[in-house]
Amino acid sequence: MPEATNNYKKLHEISRQTRILEGIDSLLHWDQETYMPEDAAAIRAEQQKIMAGLVHKGRIAKPFVNALAKLIDIKTGKVLVKGLGSAKNAALKVWRREYLKETALPTQFVEDFAKLTSQSVLVWRSARQENSFRRFAPYLEKIIQMNRKKADLLGYKEHPYDALLDAYEPEMTTKRITPIFSDLKQFLVGLIKKIQQKTQIDDHFLFGKFSESKQMAFSQKILKGMHYDMRRGRLDFSIHPFSSAAHPTDSRITTRIHPSSLLSNVRSVMHEAGHGLYEMGLPINEYGSPLGEHASLGIHESQSRWWETRIGQSLPFWEHYFPILQKEFKEFQKVSLKEFYKASNKVEPTFIRVEADEVTYNLHVILRFEIEKALIEGSLPIKEIPEAWNAKFKELLGLVPSTDAEGCLQDIHWSLGSFGYFPTYTLGNLYAAQFFATFEQAFPKWEKSVAEGELEFIKEWLEKSIFQFGRQYSSFELVEKVSDAPFSSKSFCHYLETKYKDIYRF
Amino acid sequence: MPEATNNYKKLHEISRQTRILEGIDSLLHWDQETYMPEDAAAIRAEQQKIMAGLVHKGRIAKPFVNALAKLIDIKTGKVLVKGLGSAKNAALKVWRREYLKETALPTQFVEDFAKLTSQSVLVWRSARQENSFRRFAPYLEKIIQMNRKKADLLGYKEHPYDALLDAYEPEMTTKRITPIFSDLKQFLVGLIKKIQQKTQIDDHFLFGKFSESKQMAFSQKILKGMHYDMRRGRLDFSIHPFSSAAHPTDSRITTRIHPSSLLSNVRSVMHEAGHGLYEMGLPINEYGSPLGEHASLGIHESQSRWWETRIGQSLPFWEHYFPILQKEFKEFQKVSLKEFYKASNKVEPTFIRVEADEVTYNLHVILRFEIEKALIEGSLPIKEIPEAWNAKFKELLGLVPSTDAEGCLQDIHWSLGSFGYFPTYTLGNLYAAQFFATFEQAFPKWEKSVAEGELEFIKEWLEKSIFQFGRQYSSFELVEKVSDAPFSSKSFCHYLETKYKDIYRF
């Protein structure tokens, strides 16, 4: 074996050991949210702290760095060996980037940050309950200061926000996002106006009392149809649905049930299964190398939203599944497929992001992006957040939150110190749309197949087009590679325009 | 704070970190047996190997050894500081013993042993299925050789078997066990003869078809009665019931259900809950030090057998629970309490240890002890095991296994390399009996309370008398301390004689 290949193998093997530790940490988290006895929480926190420490140590350990330094110049990023091929060269660059990020933050800083956010999340909870932004503000102030400091430590070329964004969406920049989000915002505000001029859809039949076991039986059928593999995953309950992948052969998901809302369970199951399929579809031989990792949070979200919205809120999907639903829930025998489809796609501005429909959702995200960017820049003082939030909300969605609890205090993210996370939600929708446009070219008759209950060909297309590359490409490179077009909001806007024109008949 | 106390605290803290890693490993095992997706097995094995390596490293790490060496002379075992008190001094001695054991085996030996046993267990499975001792024999030969080598590496004063026994039952010796088991054997053979001369008990009504959910509901009631704390534990299903304690605030148990055998579930739940209560009752402040650990496997087994047999097969227990059972299972309304009690205590020699009753059970164990002792000594050649087994079986239980599958191939232990484990099963029964004799003195009216459904005072007595000491005393020291009498089989024999005289009327 040539020396370079051999050294690469060694690097992969060392990295794989650390990845296995990360997988154990995932299990600790999964267990905490599903089956852990209540009183185990305190020692569980210690377990997780120890595992996080071991993972960090593994990522900066001498054997790892030495193995890496044989293949790539850590200072300049120049690959030092020939003949590995472009995929492995790309992997080396990712390993290097991540290593630099891992070493950029002093231990003391990381510990202070963890201490601050573990307090902040508690303060946020009571502040939200008491509807008191003032209570949360001093903590948010410190969190923003530390995030600015973090950006400085990590380094950036153009905008401090880039350094934060990079943790979730590697190589994405504020400069790249801003015009795309700006176009999208304009389009969405216009689309909502058009929709609001039309008669609102009646969706009352989606709310009532629906047997939990029947809901689960129905969702299990969908999971089976999606070819979510129960030998490599499982479905459990948790307060907040999530997907937890320890590795491609252990990629679990959770859901919740609202007895009064029929589609809540279906959506969360399809959403999480989308995440799960992505992890299951990553190449197992590359486990532990960047080529076996998801490309970014945004790409991850593109997969969950693909299944939740592009498939799960499409007419052909319900052509197959609505009759099955009607068998389980007799009350739907009086509802037509078309009525059901329209109801499940009702567009209506509301205050809470996580409950928003496909159209208004991204305005919630863009609002947060604009605010957090301004906070990091220092152009928006903390105390003015509620005012800025409400003004933007009025501008974008035509409503003014009556309390901060249903306004700027609604999300946990800032209290956890996560700045730069929000944009990935909208990026996911945009990526999904651009992928979908290519998919439609490959399968012009996809709707017919889906209406017949066929979903496996979709999963296979995603595996071949996206999953197999792991993290070889950055998110927007991957999007451009798959769609053969620059990353933009075009496909997404086109999709929404066409779909909702048909539904609302404007 | 005096320096010694301070150094002790540091030692405890370092040790606690390693204990936390062990707890994570416990969770990996629990998950594997309960909820893990099938295909995750390969990477789970890697996860466990890594965790085992980290635990081993923690146990021999320099900071640990340095902290220990400040307090106790590692070579001689002499405590170097004054004023810690006898409990902490005992803890230091345990830490030192365990450290010496941990370092006694070279890494290569440990790896070779693990490799051999991971193959052997597979060979054993097929050998048992094919009823072919010859197939398993060459592996068993190697396992015995390695166990002899292990004994030499670990060191012993009198008998090589002592070194192996010590891994499960610290400080117990072959010399101490042999006369006790010998007396017990004689007594049991005699007792069985007396029983066999009487009319056999009719227990047909314990077998039939019993709803699984009703069985579980009933077992849950018993768990609640036992004050097994669901905030610090849980009950799940697994193929083989087990208890898995990560720490006193996370002490889970599992069970299985036989739809055709009513008492199988009750017994396994009470058995495992006995283990679980012990772990939950260990002093949480001592978590990570020997004072927060179970004393030995035998003491652990004394707790499971206490609840399974001494309580769960007693008349007063069923005085309270039989009417509850009758409500759930109408078919028992025709059965009297006395008939039910007798049936649940039917004595009958059978081939399989795990299905044996309270009286014959220990003869299965003593047979294994005698054979494995002879194997380690070298006084019994491997190929003669089946013959020796069957001859002993005939002598002790009056039966001859018709196949090795129901004879010497029935247990997994030897294939896993575990020599010295079997005696702990009988030690557990003997310890439980000796503890119970003391308990009866403290609560002469315990039967009345139990018949009224009161069980908490029992748990409290166990906590106060046994759990609170952790591993301060070796098993037999603890037995002697609690009962104020030397460790013997006397209490156990007295218990069986009295109980079965009443049941079989001899």
Contacts between the chains, C-beta under 8 A, distances in Angstrom:
chain1	res1	chain2	res2	distance
A	17	B	50	6.5
A	20	B	43	7.0
A	20	B	46	5.6
A	20	B	47	5.6
A	20	B	50	5.7
A	21	B	50	6.7
A	23	B	43	7.0
A	23	B	47	6.5
A	24	B	24	6.5
A	24	B	28	6.9
A	24	B	47	5.4
A	24	B	50	7.8
A	24	B	51	7.0
A	27	B	27	7.1
A	27	B	28	7.0
A	27	B	31	6.3
A	28	B	24	6.9
A	28	B	27	7.0
A	31	B	27	6.3
A	31	B	31	6.9
A	35	B	35	7.3
A	35	B	234	6.5
A	35	B	236	7.8
A	36	B	250	7.0
A	37	B	230	6.8
A	37	B	231	5.7
A	37	B	232	5.2
A	37	B	233	5.6
A	37	B	234	5.6
A	37	B	249	7.2
A	37	B	250	5.7
A	37	B	252	7.3
A	38	B	231	4.7
A	38	B	232	7.9
A	39	B	229	7.7
A	39	B	231	4.5
A	39	B	232	4.7
A	39	B	249	4.5
A	39	B	250	7.7
A	40	B	232	6.9
A	40	B	246	7.2
A	40	B	247	7.4
A	40	B	249	4.9
A	40	B	250	3.6
A	42	B	249	7.0
A	43	B	20	6.9
A	43	B	23	7.0
A	43	B	246	7.3
A	43	B	247	5.1
A	43	B	249	5.9
A	43	B	250	6.7
A	43	B	287	7.7
A	44	B	250	7.6
A	46	B	20	5.6
A	47	B	20	5.6
A	47	B	23	6.5
A	47	B	24	5.4
A	50	B	17	6.5
A	50	B	20	5.7
A	50	B	21	6.7
A	50	B	24	7.8
A	51	B	24	7.0
A	54	B	54	7.3
A	229	B	39	7.7
A	230	B	37	6.8
A	231	B	37	5.7
A	231	B	38	4.7
A	231	B	39	4.5
A	232	B	37	5.3
A	232	B	38	7.9
A	232	B	39	4.7
A	232	B	40	6.9
A	233	B	37	5.7
A	234	B	35	6.5
A	234	B	37	5.6
A	236	B	35	7.7
A	246	B	40	7.3
A	246	B	43	7.3
A	247	B	40	7.4
A	247	B	43	5.1
A	249	B	37	7.2
A	249	B	39	4.5
A	249	B	40	4.9
A	249	B	42	7.0
A	249	B	43	5.9
A	250	B	36	7.0
A	250	B	37	5.8
A	250	B	39	7.7
A	250	B	40	3.6
A	250	B	43	6.7
A	250	B	44	7.6
A	252	B	37	7.3
A	287	B	43	7.7
